[in-house]
Amino acid sequence: MAILTQYKTEEEIPEALKEHCTEVAGVFVVDVTDIETHPKTVKLKNAYDREKAKRDGQATAIAEVQAKIDAMPEDFTSERWEELKLAESKMVDPDKQKEAVKKQLEENRLAVKKDLEEKHRVENEAKDVKISTLNNFLERTIKNDRLRDGLVTAGVDKALLPGAMALLASRVKIEQEGDEFKDMVETPLGDVSAKEYATNWVTTDEGKPYVAKADGLDLKGKVKSHGMVNDGENPWITKHLTQQSIIVATDPAKAEKLKAAAKAYFAAKK
């Protein structure tokens, strides 16, 4: 049977506990010296302390609120309170504001970098196009000049020169070696200059139709070609065998022209 800590009447007190009981406020209380350490007492005391701390905290909060209310102006309204709450919500945390500014600066830097890179890309493309255009023009000019020089030297008729150039232009290549431009034509026997190729070309079946025909001879026996008088006597007219052999060895194409001119000359004498 559990022992009670208090009894309503003296008769309820067990005989063994009567000497340990004291009447307090109409009840008989058992004198217990270590009641504070009893588990149930400790549990109850802890619950009480928590509740007391909670009530004390509420009292403090109420006091703080009351202090704020007391500090408010008499004309302070709920509308003013809402305005203050709205203003507070718009306030920016300094650290967040600093981070936002840093982020914005970085975005601006990247945007400027992108714009500059795009600008440089467009400028470089324009420069590349200009350089390519100039190089193409320079190559065409060099190619045409050297091919024309070679064809004229080889004796191509002036009237047929544009056609001969159009026919041969694609065969001439221009290569740059340092600051120099070299013209060349690929042949089965190796690369040759445009001038050398033109000289050989006029002796082929393809090139012969483009060669100017001799206009005849002047009164001194000099060959007239392209409307002009060539320098030197025609050794096939003057019968100069040594000159004939030299021309045949050094310039077979010219030798053929001089032979044709001599034949025309003697035919005209008959």
Contacts in CASP RR format, 6 or more apart in sequence:
PFRMAT RR
TARGET T0000
AUTHOR 0000-0000-0000
METHOD contacts of the structure
MODEL  1
MAILTQYKTEEEIPEALKEHCTEVAGVFVVDVTDIETHPKTVKLKNAYDR
EKAKRDGQATAIAEVQAKIDAMPEDFTSERWEELKLAESKMVDPDKQKEA
VKKQLEENRLAVKKDLEEKHRVENEAKDVKISTLNNFLERTIKNDRLRDG
LVTAGVDKALLPGAMALLASRVKIEQEGDEFKDMVETPLGDVSAKEYATN
WVTTDEGKPYVAKADGLDLKGKVKSHGMVNDGENPWITKHLTQQSIIVAT
DPAKAEKLKAAAKAYFAAKK
3 14 0 8 1.000
3 17 0 8 1.000
3 30 0 8 1.000
4 30 0 8 1.000
5 29 0 8 1.000
5 30 0 8 1.000
5 32 0 8 1.000
5 35 0 8 1.000
6 27 0 8 1.000
6 28 0 8 1.000
6 29 0 8 1.000
6 30 0 8 1.000
7 13 0 8 1.000
7 21 0 8 1.000
7 27 0 8 1.000
7 28 0 8 1.000
7 30 0 8 1.000
8 27 0 8 1.000
8 28 0 8 1.000
9 28 0 8 1.000
10 18 0 8 1.000
10 21 0 8 1.000
10 28 0 8 1.000
12 28 0 8 1.000
13 21 0 8 1.000
13 28 0 8 1.000
17 30 0 8 1.000
20 30 0 8 1.000
20 31 0 8 1.000
21 28 0 8 1.000
21 29 0 8 1.000
21 30 0 8 1.000
21 31 0 8 1.000
22 28 0 8 1.000
22 29 0 8 1.000
22 31 0 8 1.000
23 29 0 8 1.000
32 38 0 8 1.000
35 41 0 8 1.000
36 42 0 8 1.000
36 45 0 8 1.000
138 181 0 8 1.000
139 174 0 8 1.000
139 181 0 8 1.000
142 174 0 8 1.000
142 181 0 8 1.000
142 183 0 8 1.000
143 169 0 8 1.000
143 172 0 8 1.000
143 174 0 8 1.000
143 183 0 8 1.000
143 194 0 8 1.000
144 165 0 8 1.000
144 169 0 8 1.000
146 172 0 8 1.000
146 183 0 8 1.000
146 193 0 8 1.000
146 194 0 8 1.000
146 195 0 8 1.000
147 165 0 8 1.000
147 168 0 8 1.000
147 169 0 8 1.000
147 172 0 8 1.000
147 183 0 8 1.000
147 194 0 8 1.000
147 198 0 8 1.000
148 161 0 8 1.000
148 165 0 8 1.000
149 194 0 8 1.000
149 195 0 8 1.000
150 194 0 8 1.000
150 195 0 8 1.000
150 198 0 8 1.000
150 199 0 8 1.000
151 161 0 8 1.000
151 164 0 8 1.000
151 165 0 8 1.000
151 168 0 8 1.000
151 198 0 8 1.000
151 202 0 8 1.000
151 210 0 8 1.000
152 158 0 8 1.000
152 161 0 8 1.000
153 195 0 8 1.000
153 198 0 8 1.000
153 199 0 8 1.000
154 198 0 8 1.000
154 199 0 8 1.000
154 201 0 8 1.000
154 202 0 8 1.000
154 211 0 8 1.000
154 253 0 8 1.000
155 202 0 8 1.000
155 211 0 8 1.000
155 212 0 8 1.000
155 225 0 8 1.000
155 226 0 8 1.000
155 257 0 8 1.000
156 164 0 8 1.000
156 198 0 8 1.000
156 202 0 8 1.000
156 210 0 8 1.000
156 211 0 8 1.000
156 212 0 8 1.000
157 210 0 8 1.000
157 211 0 8 1.000
157 212 0 8 1.000
157 213 0 8 1.000
157 226 0 8 1.000
158 212 0 8 1.000
158 226 0 8 1.000
160 209 0 8 1.000
160 210 0 8 1.000
160 212 0 8 1.000
161 210 0 8 1.000
163 210 0 8 1.000
164 207 0 8 1.000
164 210 0 8 1.000
167 206 0 8 1.000
168 197 0 8 1.000
168 198 0 8 1.000
168 201 0 8 1.000
171 185 0 8 1.000
171 186 0 8 1.000
171 197 0 8 1.000
172 183 0 8 1.000
172 184 0 8 1.000
172 185 0 8 1.000
172 194 0 8 1.000
172 197 0 8 1.000
173 183 0 8 1.000
173 184 0 8 1.000
173 185 0 8 1.000
173 186 0 8 1.000
174 181 0 8 1.000
174 182 0 8 1.000
174 183 0 8 1.000
174 184 0 8 1.000
175 181 0 8 1.000
175 182 0 8 1.000
175 184 0 8 1.000
176 182 0 8 1.000
183 193 0 8 1.000
183 194 0 8 1.000
184 191 0 8 1.000
184 192 0 8 1.000
184 193 0 8 1.000
184 194 0 8 1.000
185 191 0 8 1.000
185 192 0 8 1.000
185 193 0 8 1.000
185 194 0 8 1.000
185 197 0 8 1.000
187 197 0 8 1.000
192 200 0 8 1.000
199 253 0 8 1.000
201 207 0 8 1.000
202 208 0 8 1.000
202 210 0 8 1.000
202 211 0 8 1.000
202 253 0 8 1.000
203 252 0 8 1.000
203 253 0 8 1.000
203 256 0 8 1.000
211 257 0 8 1.000
212 225 0 8 1.000
212 226 0 8 1.000
213 260 0 8 1.000
214 223 0 8 1.000
214 224 0 8 1.000
214 225 0 8 1.000
214 257 0 8 1.000
214 260 0 8 1.000
214 261 0 8 1.000
214 264 0 8 1.000
215 224 0 8 1.000
215 225 0 8 1.000
215 226 0 8 1.000
215 227 0 8 1.000
216 223 0 8 1.000
216 224 0 8 1.000
216 261 0 8 1.000
216 264 0 8 1.000
216 265 0 8 1.000
216 268 0 8 1.000
217 223 0 8 1.000
217 224 0 8 1.000
217 234 0 8 1.000
217 237 0 8 1.000
217 261 0 8 1.000
217 264 0 8 1.000
217 265 0 8 1.000
218 224 0 8 1.000
218 229 0 8 1.000
220 233 0 8 1.000
221 233 0 8 1.000
221 234 0 8 1.000
221 237 0 8 1.000
221 265 0 8 1.000
222 229 0 8 1.000
222 230 0 8 1.000
222 231 0 8 1.000
222 232 0 8 1.000
222 233 0 8 1.000
222 234 0 8 1.000
223 229 0 8 1.000
223 230 0 8 1.000
223 234 0 8 1.000
223 257 0 8 1.000
223 258 0 8 1.000
223 261 0 8 1.000
224 230 0 8 1.000
225 257 0 8 1.000
225 261 0 8 1.000
233 240 0 8 1.000
233 243 0 8 1.000
234 258 0 8 1.000
234 261 0 8 1.000
234 262 0 8 1.000
234 265 0 8 1.000
235 241 0 8 1.000
235 242 0 8 1.000
235 243 0 8 1.000
235 244 0 8 1.000
235 247 0 8 1.000
235 258 0 8 1.000
236 244 0 8 1.000
236 258 0 8 1.000
236 259 0 8 1.000
236 261 0 8 1.000
236 262 0 8 1.000
237 261 0 8 1.000
237 262 0 8 1.000
237 265 0 8 1.000
237 266 0 8 1.000
244 255 0 8 1.000
247 254 0 8 1.000
247 255 0 8 1.000
247 258 0 8 1.000
248 255 0 8 1.000
END
